[in-house]
Amino acid sequence: FSNINWGLLLAAAVLGSSTLAALNLGAALLINSVQGYHAVMGLLLFPLWIVSGSMFPLPTEGWVAMLALLNPMTHLSSLFRHALIQAPTDHASLVHVAILLCESLICLWFTTAMTRSGKARHV
């Protein structure tokens, strides 16, 4: 446990969980039924996981590489990887933190806007 970068791991866990929680809550506010929510989450989360680079190496160019740059799971898995192998907190780690923070704020803004607009199904 002495080789783990705990600060980076904590930052990744907090940012990743807030981003994915806001994304899920925003989706839940738009969907009428529990079955529909699970169908949408199955169709959304599985591709996010596949295109994150955590299971397969990502290509460096093409449309899949562009999707991976927008994917919060890509940045989350990279941060976890850096934190667990005790890679130094370099420029790449800080870029992943900044992108994940921006994505988290966008997801939180979307969820808050949906809640306030009255378009939410369950609020």
C-alpha positions as CSV (number, residue, x, y, z in Angstrom):
1,F,0.0,0.0,0.0
2,S,3.0,2.3,0.3
3,N,3.2,2.6,-3.5
4,I,-0.3,4.0,-4.0
5,N,-0.7,7.7,-4.7
6,W,-3.6,8.3,-2.3
7,G,-4.2,11.9,-3.2
8,L,-4.7,11.1,-6.9
9,L,-6.7,8.0,-6.1
10,L,-9.1,10.1,-3.9
11,A,-9.4,12.8,-6.5
12,A,-10.2,10.2,-9.1
13,A,-12.8,8.5,-6.9
14,V,-14.6,11.8,-6.0
15,L,-14.6,13.2,-9.5
16,G,-15.5,10.0,-11.2
17,S,-18.3,9.1,-8.8
18,S,-19.8,12.7,-9.0
19,T,-19.6,12.7,-12.8
20,L,-21.3,9.3,-13.2
21,A,-23.9,10.0,-10.4
22,A,-24.9,13.2,-12.1
23,L,-25.0,11.5,-15.5
24,N,-27.2,8.8,-14.1
25,L,-29.5,11.2,-12.2
26,G,-29.9,13.3,-15.3
27,A,-30.9,10.3,-17.3
28,A,-33.3,9.1,-14.5
29,L,-35.0,12.5,-14.6
30,L,-35.8,12.2,-18.3
31,I,-37.1,8.6,-18.4
32,N,-40.6,7.5,-17.3
33,S,-40.0,4.0,-16.0
34,V,-37.5,2.0,-14.2
35,Q,-37.3,-0.5,-17.1
36,G,-36.6,2.3,-19.5
37,Y,-33.9,3.7,-17.2
38,H,-32.2,0.4,-17.0
39,A,-32.4,-0.1,-20.8
40,V,-30.8,3.3,-21.4
41,M,-28.1,2.8,-18.8
42,G,-27.3,-0.6,-20.3
43,L,-27.0,1.0,-23.7
44,L,-25.0,4.0,-22.4
45,L,-22.7,2.6,-19.7
46,F,-21.5,-0.5,-21.4
47,P,-20.2,1.4,-24.5
48,L,-18.6,4.0,-22.2
49,W,-16.8,1.2,-20.4
50,I,-15.7,-0.5,-23.6
51,V,-14.4,2.8,-25.2
52,S,-12.6,3.8,-22.0
53,G,-9.4,1.9,-22.6
54,S,-9.7,-0.1,-19.4
55,M,-10.2,-3.4,-21.3
56,F,-8.6,-2.8,-24.7
57,P,-5.9,-0.4,-25.8
58,L,-7.4,2.6,-27.5
59,P,-6.4,3.6,-31.1
60,T,-4.5,6.8,-31.4
61,E,-6.5,8.2,-34.3
62,G,-10.0,7.8,-35.8
63,W,-13.5,8.2,-34.5
64,V,-13.0,5.8,-31.6
65,A,-10.1,7.9,-30.3
66,M,-12.3,11.0,-30.5
67,L,-15.0,9.2,-28.5
68,A,-12.5,8.1,-25.9
69,L,-11.4,11.7,-25.4
70,L,-14.9,12.7,-24.5
71,N,-15.5,9.7,-22.4
72,P,-15.3,10.3,-18.6
73,M,-14.5,6.6,-18.0
74,T,-11.3,7.0,-20.1
75,H,-10.0,9.7,-17.8
76,L,-11.2,7.9,-14.7
77,S,-9.4,4.7,-15.6
78,S,-6.2,6.6,-16.6
79,L,-6.2,8.3,-13.2
80,F,-6.8,5.0,-11.3
81,R,-4.0,3.5,-13.3
82,H,-1.6,6.3,-12.5
83,A,-2.5,6.3,-8.8
84,L,-2.2,2.6,-8.4
85,I,1.1,2.1,-10.1
86,Q,2.7,5.1,-8.4
87,A,3.3,7.0,-11.6
88,P,4.5,10.5,-10.7
89,T,1.7,13.1,-10.8
90,D,2.7,14.5,-14.2
91,H,1.1,16.8,-16.7
92,A,-1.0,14.0,-18.1
93,S,-2.6,13.2,-14.7
94,L,-3.4,16.9,-14.2
95,V,-5.0,17.1,-17.6
96,H,-7.2,14.0,-16.8
97,V,-8.2,15.6,-13.5
98,A,-9.1,18.9,-15.3
99,I,-11.1,17.2,-18.0
100,L,-13.0,15.0,-15.5
101,L,-13.7,18.1,-13.4
102,C,-15.2,19.9,-16.4
103,E,-17.3,16.8,-17.3
104,S,-18.5,16.6,-13.7
105,L,-19.5,20.2,-13.7
106,I,-21.3,19.8,-17.1
107,C,-23.2,16.8,-15.8
108,L,-24.1,18.5,-12.5
109,W,-25.3,21.6,-14.5
110,F,-27.4,19.4,-16.8
111,T,-29.0,17.6,-13.8
112,T,-29.7,20.8,-12.0
113,A,-31.2,22.5,-15.1
114,M,-33.4,19.5,-15.7
115,T,-34.6,19.6,-12.1
116,R,-35.4,23.3,-12.1
117,S,-37.0,23.3,-15.6
118,G,-39.9,21.2,-14.7
119,K,-39.2,18.8,-17.5
120,A,-38.0,16.1,-15.1
121,R,-40.5,13.2,-14.9
122,H,-40.2,12.4,-11.2
123,V,-39.6,15.7,-9.5
